[in-house]
């Protein structure tokens, strides 16, 4: 499949889960017989869009290479030591946590809170980021790993995205708040909106599935 690569390795089948908050994850089957080592920093290419990621699981059972990937450096579950802050900007606290864990630091300028006293509990990086972002009380601010592998605080305005003209509306399930598209790119993402079956829908989660004959996008809306 010339349109899907893990680094330079062709992918024959896979799925990618894009959440509103945190890091996207993927499971892919490769056409070769050599499994990339766990911890490898690489890229996932889908229809020309390249995203930075890390290999968190890899095997070659029965001569079929299967990898599990996570956006960024794969350090969101890294255990942080406790730390005490007094009169620090919350953005600085967040960036310290990312650096200590080994994740790439993106843009946190949207976080303007100053903390007279804030204690970082011992625990995984992702929990620290959740705690910090809750300080804003802003439902439109979400931390997320970008295509460049950097962790940023993003203000999601659910702007309308216009998918590729070849995108086909395949199904809608109102009870599950779920849409299905036949897609030819990955422009449909959480934090954006699409028009489907004459309705504008704000998306909170998107899953792409693909193999040699199919490329589909499952999109959950609020």
C-alpha positions as a printed NumPy array, in Angstrom:
array([[  0.   ,   0.   ,   0.   ],
       [  2.023,   2.924,  -1.301],
       [ -0.062,   5.461,   0.659],
       [  0.675,   4.087,   4.146],
       [  4.129,   3.772,   5.734],
       [  5.713,   3.273,   9.132],
       [  8.964,   5.093,   8.544],
       [  9.975,   3.56 ,   5.217],
       [  8.158,   0.27 ,   5.84 ],
       [  4.954,  -0.276,   3.824],
       [  1.792,  -0.955,   5.842],
       [ -0.727,  -3.513,   4.591],
       [ -3.47 ,  -2.953,   7.164],
       [ -4.155,  -0.78 ,  10.183],
       [ -6.311,   1.485,  12.273],
       [ -5.632,   4.849,  13.935],
       [ -7.629,   6.241,  16.855],
       [ -7.622,  10.046,  17.229],
       [ -9.052,  11.248,  20.591],
       [ -9.998,  14.79 ,  21.538],
       [ -7.542,  14.724,  24.456],
       [ -4.138,  13.054,  24.598],
       [ -2.309,  11.001,  21.999],
       [ -3.529,   9.101,  18.98 ],
       [ -2.77 ,   5.38 ,  18.91 ],
       [ -2.5  ,   2.937,  16.028],
       [ -2.167,  -0.747,  15.267],
       [ -0.554,  -1.634,  11.959],
       [  0.486,  -4.756,  10.066],
       [  3.654,  -4.434,   8.   ],
       [  4.479,  -6.166,   4.737],
       [  8.009,  -7.207,   5.788],
       [  9.236,  -9.721,   8.369],
       [ 11.43 ,  -7.453,  10.525],
       [  9.714,  -5.924,  13.538],
       [ 10.888,  -2.43 ,  14.598],
       [ 12.192,  -2.516,  18.201],
       [  9.99 ,  -1.187,  20.979],
       [ 10.928,   2.42 ,  21.69 ],
       [ 11.754,   3.24 ,  18.074],
       [ 10.981,   6.872,  17.192],
       [  9.51 ,   6.932,  13.709],
       [  6.715,   8.364,  11.559],
       [  3.309,   7.203,  10.4  ],
       [  2.445,   8.381,   6.881],
       [ -1.156,   8.283,   5.71 ],
       [ -2.12 ,   9.756,   2.346],
       [  0.803,  12.174,   2.454],
       [  0.323,  13.366,   6.06 ],
       [  3.319,  12.47 ,   8.22 ],
       [  2.923,  12.153,  12.004],
       [  5.634,  11.593,  14.601],
       [  5.186,   8.528,  16.795],
       [  6.848,   5.833,  18.888],
       [  6.621,   2.03 ,  18.712],
       [  5.242,   0.76 ,  22.043],
       [  4.641,  -2.871,  21.068],
       [  6.151,  -4.957,  18.286],
       [  6.05 ,  -8.623,  17.294],
       [  6.58 , -10.87 ,  14.301],
       [  4.555, -13.939,  15.226],
       [  3.758, -16.255,  12.315],
       [  5.893, -14.039,  10.043],
       [  3.359, -11.206,  10.352],
       [  4.811,  -8.006,  11.792],
       [  2.374,  -6.133,  14.016],
       [  3.149,  -2.83 ,  15.757],
       [  1.283,  -0.67 ,  18.208],
       [  2.094,   3.022,  17.94 ],
       [  1.464,   6.121,  20.028],
       [  1.825,   9.762,  19.035],
       [  4.863,  11.661,  20.259],
       [  7.626,   9.979,  22.253],
       [  5.428,   7.408,  23.996],
       [  6.134,   8.83 ,  27.459],
       [  2.657,   9.849,  28.632],
       [  2.664,   7.061,  31.218],
       [  6.146,   7.938,  32.502],
       [  6.204,   8.233,  36.292],
       [  6.961,  11.762,  37.503],
       [  8.539,  12.585,  40.838],
       [  6.648,  14.922,  43.177],
       [  7.57 ,  18.583,  43.008],
       [  6.432,  21.757,  44.748],
       [  5.806,  25.047,  42.915],
       [  5.152,  28.493,  44.398],
       [  4.093,  31.441,  42.254],
       [  4.752,  29.655,  38.957],
       [  2.81 ,  29.989,  35.736],
       [  0.757,  26.856,  35.123],
       [  2.204,  26.727,  31.592],
       [  5.711,  26.429,  33.086],
       [  4.555,  23.602,  35.364],
       [  3.114,  21.76 ,  32.37 ],
       [  6.26 ,  22.226,  30.297],
       [  8.442,  21.034,  33.193],
       [  6.361,  17.869,  33.431],
       [  6.709,  17.19 ,  29.701],
       [ 10.48 ,  17.715,  29.788],
       [ 10.889,  15.512,  32.87 ],
       [  8.974,  12.696,  31.169],
       [ 10.766,  13.032,  27.835],
       [  7.873,  14.271,  25.704],
       [  8.226,  17.126,  23.197],
       [  6.997,  20.517,  24.403],
       [  4.582,  22.391,  22.166],
       [  2.598,  25.609,  22.634],
       [  1.094,  26.19 ,  26.091],
       [  0.498,  29.936,  25.755],
       [ -3.279,  29.454,  26.091],
       [ -2.709,  28.477,  29.741],
       [ -2.448,  31.849,  31.509],
       [ -3.139,  30.751,  35.11 ],
       [ -0.567,  31.536,  37.822],
       [ -0.389,  29.132,  40.765],
       [  0.417,  30.63 ,  44.198],
       [  1.059,  27.057,  45.374],
       [  0.812,  23.891,  43.334],
       [  2.084,  20.43 ,  44.259],
       [  2.894,  17.943,  41.539],
       [  1.924,  14.511,  42.797],
       [  3.964,  11.449,  41.988],
       [  2.316,   9.689,  39.074],
       [  2.075,   9.403,  35.301],
       [  2.578,  12.428,  33.064],
       [ -0.917,  12.23 ,  31.57 ],
       [ -2.536,  12.636,  35.015],
       [ -0.394,  15.691,  35.738],
       [ -1.48 ,  17.279,  32.452],
       [ -5.137,  16.537,  33.187],
       [ -4.83 ,  18.256,  36.586],
       [ -3.12 ,  21.313,  35.154],
       [ -5.631,  21.836,  32.333],
       [ -8.537,  21.56 ,  34.79 ],
       [ -7.246,  24.782,  36.36 ],
       [ -8.564,  26.711,  33.357],
       [-12.223,  25.708,  33.747],
       [-12.389,  26.167,  29.979],
       [-14.203,  23.314,  28.184],
       [-12.661,  24.236,  24.833],
       [ -9.03 ,  23.795,  25.964],
       [ -7.582,  20.316,  25.454],
       [ -4.033,  19.003,  25.591],
       [ -3.128,  16.913,  22.585],
       [ -0.125,  15.507,  20.729],
       [  0.199,  17.206,  17.337],
       [  1.392,  15.783,  14.031],
       [  4.87 ,  17.082,  14.885],
       [  4.952,  14.912,  18.019],
       [  4.824,  17.905,  20.387],
       [  2.311,  18.09 ,  23.236],
       [  0.367,  21.367,  23.17 ],
       [ -2.659,  22.974,  24.744],
       [ -5.172,  23.505,  21.952],
       [ -8.288,  25.645,  21.857],
       [-10.795,  23.649,  19.824],
       [-13.238,  25.905,  18.011],
       [-14.818,  23.068,  15.998],
       [-14.245,  24.935,  12.774],
       [-15.798,  23.373,   9.705],
       [-13.41 ,  21.187,   7.737],
       [-13.978,  20.426,   4.072],
       [-12.749,  16.897,   3.369],
       [-11.369,  15.849,   0.014],
       [-14.006,  15.974,  -2.713],
       [-13.727,  12.185,  -3.046],
       [-14.956,  11.687,   0.543],
       [-18.218,   9.723,   0.555],
       [-20.889,   9.799,   3.267],
       [-21.612,   6.14 ,   3.981],
       [-23.699,   6.016,   7.13 ],
       [-25.121,   7.763,  10.173],
       [-26.257,   6.296,  13.502],
       [-27.968,   8.973,  15.591],
       [-28.327,   6.875,  18.728],
       [-24.548,   6.319,  18.84 ],
       [-23.76 ,   9.828,  17.499],
       [-21.647,   8.132,  14.867],
       [-20.84 ,   8.892,  11.227],
       [-19.079,   6.755,   8.62 ],
       [-17.163,   8.136,   5.653],
       [-15.26 ,   6.635,   2.775],
       [-12.216,   8.899,   2.853],
       [ -9.118,   9.695,   0.809],
       [ -7.299,  11.861,   3.368],
       [ -7.134,  12.354,   7.156],
       [ -8.536,  15.89 ,   7.38 ],
       [-11.506,  14.751,   9.489],
       [-10.2  ,  15.17 ,  13.06 ],
       [-11.477,  15.724,  16.621],
       [-11.975,  19.378,  17.495],
       [-13.357,  20.105,  14.047],
       [-16.806,  19.945,  12.48 ],
       [-18.127,  18.288,   9.328],
       [-21.328,  18.516,   7.366],
       [-22.833,  15.069,   6.994],
       [-26.303,  14.283,   5.685],
       [-27.149,  18.008,   5.772],
       [-26.221,  18.375,   9.455],
       [-23.153,  20.071,  10.976],
       [-21.519,  17.828,  13.558],
       [-18.759,  18.719,  16.063],
       [-16.374,  15.775,  16.373],
       [-14.888,  14.375,  19.582],
       [-13.257,  11.163,  18.315],
       [-12.2  ,   9.78 ,  14.942],
       [-10.984,   6.314,  13.921],
       [ -9.508,   5.491,  10.526],
       [ -9.405,   1.904,   9.266],
       [ -7.571,   0.841,   6.136],
       [ -6.286,  -2.087,   4.104],
       [ -5.526,  -2.732,   0.446],
       [ -9.187,  -2.288,  -0.568],
       [-10.627,   0.162,   1.953],
       [-10.031,   3.452,   3.764],
       [-12.846,   4.396,   6.133],
       [-13.352,   7.061,   8.765],
       [-15.566,   6.511,  11.807],
       [-16.395,   9.828,  13.495],
       [-18.193,  10.336,  16.818],
       [-19.857,  13.69 ,  17.393],
       [-21.105,  15.521,  20.485]])
